[in-house]
Amino acid sequence: MSIQIPPNKIYDPAKTWFISDPHFDHSNVLRFEEGFHEFKSIEEHDNKIIARWNSVVQEDDTVFFLGDASMHRIKLSYLKWIFSQLNGNIVWLKGNHDTHITEPWFRELSEAAKIIEFKEYDEIFFPDQEIGYRRIVLFHYPILEFNGKHHGAYHLYGHSHTIVHPIKNAYSVCTCLTDYTPVNFEWVKQTIQKHNEGLNRLGKLSVHPTT
């Protein structure tokens, strides 16, 4: 059964990016992402994310940012300074640590950067030779049974930092898993294929432990 896809939900794979959980100005993130980076300070961490973001994202690209920009203790002026340097049109999906992003904060951040939406959840589509259009389900938290899971859809999430959950066709785009760089559809597709292969091997081992 074919579905009608709104034209504004179809994105160019070459101009669309994903990233989550940078936790700007949150020094503890260096500790609980230990082993995934070589940053000596949170200032180095923040500046490296800015540089790597802009190394791949062009001004007219779209970035789906899956939440947790910072903790509530951050100063608005510092967060504005960060976002003012980031390329692209940003669609921000709220994370559990984004509760301090109130309407006044969002208004000021939107003046500093091209933040075009601030929402809880989204679904977009990419042209895909295998199935026509690939649905991408976007949410801060991992969803076990997401829309279209058994019909080729992919799910991208954040929240869990160093943990990738054993969910088929789903993967985390937390910064520590993407080399602190936004990733595109090609990365997502290749990474999820490898992830699914690993799940298949685990499944076979659990059923046939002696093979």
Secondary structure, 3 states (H helix, E strand, C coil): CCCCCCHHHECCHHHEEEEECCCECCCHHHHHCCCCCCCCCHHHHHHHHHHHHHHHCCCCCEEEECCCCECCCCCHHHHHHHHCCCCCEEEEECCCCCCCCCHHHHHHHHHHCCEEEEECEEEEEEEECCCEEEEEEEECCCCCCCCCHHHCCEEEECCCCCCCCCCCCEEECEHHHCCCCCECHHHHHHHHHHHHHHHHHHHHHHHCCCC
